[in-house]
């Protein structure tokens, strides 16, 4: 393994490992929080401008890493200082998602085990999403919440209306399903993850590295997934009307516009006179749009350093 240089501490470890910048989401460090997310975003800004950084890597999120945000969402409709603080934390989380999307170098995520849809939003926009055989993507959401963090942006772009069923059914899908949907790029045994990191840190072309390893897909196809999902009920979800409206709108939005809209809804849900999520319509959160845009202040993508072409 190439020499490592630790950039920052915290629950999310940020290191330079050879030619790559690595974000190691370490469950032993406790739940990640706003300070970790701000540190990660600032470090990515440095790495994207550093011609010695070939690419980025994101390693596995451990169980409960983002429990702070998930627990806070459970306070919807009960205004108090804790939830007011949580909306500010969501802004930091959303800015991090956009920063990772803006990272103009190859970004490889290595994932195995269960991952929530909100955690997956951190890696969804990277160039390579590699999952092991135990990978499970859960769409369960806290009661009274919605698929935020920009999730509706990519759910709206899934084929055959599957995004709506995933968002509303609270189901869990495996790596083969995710590969068929195109939301991950490779299914490779987790035992190869260290080899992938080692080769990537040596600046080996990542596509050649991944294509040289045994792939697995399972029997899943879009048609099989559609058949399986058709039996799942989506009508019982209290937020079904809102989520359907968000998905319909998201198809015409950019990712930053989706994040701004999601944050506006979060602000509406946590206002002194909170809007109930059941039956929420655009007019109930449009007054928060300006505030959301101002507080998020999402930057445009940076220019790629000339040395990298």
Residue pairs with C-beta under 8 A, 6 or more apart in sequence:
1 17
1 18
1 197
1 198
1 201
2 17
2 18
2 19
2 198
2 201
2 202
3 17
3 18
4 15
4 16
4 17
5 15
5 16
5 17
6 13
6 14
6 15
6 16
7 14
7 15
7 16
7 21
7 43
8 14
8 39
8 43
10 29
10 32
10 35
10 36
10 39
11 25
11 26
11 29
11 30
11 31
11 32
11 33
11 36
11 65
12 23
12 24
12 25
12 26
12 29
12 32
12 36
12 37
12 39
12 40
13 22
13 23
13 24
13 26
13 29
14 21
14 22
14 23
14 24
14 39
14 40
14 43
15 21
15 22
15 24
16 22
16 53
17 57
17 197
17 201
18 201
18 202
18 203
19 52
19 53
19 54
19 55
19 200
19 201
19 202
19 203
20 53
20 54
20 55
20 56
20 57
20 197
20 200
20 201
20 203
21 43
21 44
21 47
21 53
21 55
21 56
21 57
22 56
22 57
22 58
22 59
22 197
23 40
23 56
23 57
23 58
23 59
24 59
25 32
25 58
25 59
25 60
25 61
25 62
25 65
26 62
27 61
27 62
27 63
27 64
27 65
28 62
31 64
31 65
31 66
31 67
31 68
32 65
32 66
32 68
33 68
33 89
34 88
34 89
34 92
34 93
37 92
37 93
37 95
37 96
38 92
38 96
40 96
40 99
41 92
41 95
41 96
41 99
44 56
44 99
44 100
44 103
45 99
45 302
47 53
47 56
47 103
47 105
48 102
48 103
48 104
48 105
48 302
48 305
49 302
49 305
50 305
51 305
51 307
51 308
53 105
54 105
54 106
54 200
54 203
55 105
55 106
55 107
55 108
55 200
55 206
56 100
56 103
56 105
56 106
56 107
56 108
56 126
57 107
57 108
57 109
57 110
57 197
57 200
58 100
58 107
58 108
58 109
58 110
58 122
58 123
58 126
59 109
59 110
59 193
59 197
60 110
60 111
60 112
60 113
61 111
61 115
61 119
61 122
63 113
63 114
65 119
66 93
66 116
66 118
66 119
68 89
69 86
69 89
69 90
69 93
69 118
70 116
70 118
70 142
72 82
72 83
72 85
72 86
72 89
73 86
73 142
73 144
73 145
74 142
74 143
74 144
74 145
75 82
75 83
75 86
75 270
76 83
76 142
76 144
76 145
76 269
76 270
76 274
76 277
77 144
77 269
77 274
77 276
77 277
79 270
79 271
79 272
79 274
83 270
84 270
86 270
87 263
87 266
87 267
87 270
90 148
90 149
90 263
90 266
91 263
91 295
91 296
93 149
94 149
94 150
94 259
94 262
94 263
94 296
94 298
95 296
95 297
95 298
96 122
97 121
97 122
97 125
97 149
97 150
97 259
98 150
98 255
98 256
98 259
98 296
98 298
98 299
100 107
100 122
100 123
100 125
100 126
101 125
101 255
102 299
102 300
102 301
102 302
103 126
104 301
104 302
104 304
105 308
106 127
106 128
106 206
107 123
107 126
107 127
107 128
108 126
108 127
108 128
108 130
108 196
108 200
108 206
109 123
109 126
109 128
109 129
109 130
110 130
110 132
110 190
110 193
110 196
110 197
111 123
111 129
111 130
111 131
111 132
111 135
111 184
112 131
112 132
112 133
112 134
112 135
112 190
112 193
113 132
113 134
113 135
113 136
114 136
114 137
114 138
114 172
115 135
115 136
115 137
115 138
116 137
116 138
116 140
117 137
117 138
117 139
117 141
117 147
117 149
117 151
117 166
118 148
118 149
118 151
120 137
120 151
120 183
121 149
121 150
121 151
123 129
124 150
124 154
124 183
125 255
127 185
128 185
128 186
128 206
128 207
128 210
129 178
129 183
129 184
129 185
129 186
130 184
130 185
130 186
130 187
130 188
130 193
130 196
130 210
131 175
131 178
131 179
131 184
131 186
131 187
131 188
132 175
132 187
132 188
132 189
132 190
132 193
133 175
133 187
133 189
133 190
133 216
134 190
135 174
135 175
135 178
135 184
135 187
136 172
136 173
136 174
137 172
137 173
137 174
137 177
137 178
137 183
138 170
138 172
139 147
139 166
139 167
139 169
139 170
139 171
139 172
139 173
140 170
140 172
141 147
141 170
141 239
143 238
144 238
144 239
144 269
144 277
145 239
145 277
146 239
146 242
146 243
146 246
146 262
146 265
146 277
147 155
147 167
147 243
147 246
148 262
148 265
148 266
149 259
149 262
150 255
150 258
150 259
150 262
151 167
152 163
152 167
152 243
152 246
152 247
152 249
152 250
152 258
152 262
153 250
153 253
153 254
153 255
153 258
154 163
154 183
155 163
155 164
155 166
155 167
155 247
155 250
156 163
156 247
156 248
156 250
156 251
157 163
157 251
158 166
158 181
158 182
158 183
159 181
159 222
160 222
160 226
162 181
162 222
162 225
162 226
162 229
163 247
164 234
164 243
164 244
164 247
165 171
165 229
165 230
165 232
165 234
166 173
166 229
167 243
167 247
168 234
168 237
168 239
168 240
168 243
168 244
169 229
169 232
169 233
169 234
169 237
170 237
171 229
171 232
173 181
173 225
174 218
174 220
175 184
175 187
175 216
175 218
176 187
176 216
176 217
176 218
176 219
176 220
177 220
177 225
178 184
179 185
179 186
179 187
179 217
179 220
180 217
180 220
180 221
180 222
180 225
181 222
181 225
185 210
186 210
186 215
187 215
187 216
187 217
187 218
188 196
188 210
188 213
188 214
188 215
188 216
189 213
189 214
189 216
192 213
192 214
195 213
196 209
196 210
196 213
199 206
199 209
200 206
200 209
234 240
237 243
238 277
238 278
239 277
239 278
239 280
241 278
241 279
241 280
242 265
242 277
242 278
242 279
242 280
242 281
245 281
245 282
246 261
249 261
250 258
253 261
256 296
256 298
259 296
259 298
260 289
260 292
260 293
260 296
260 298
261 289
261 292
263 288
263 292
263 295
263 296
264 285
264 286
264 288
264 289
264 291
264 292
265 280
265 285
265 288
267 285
267 288
267 291
267 292
268 274
268 275
268 280
268 284
268 285
268 287
268 288
269 275
269 277
271 288
275 284
275 285
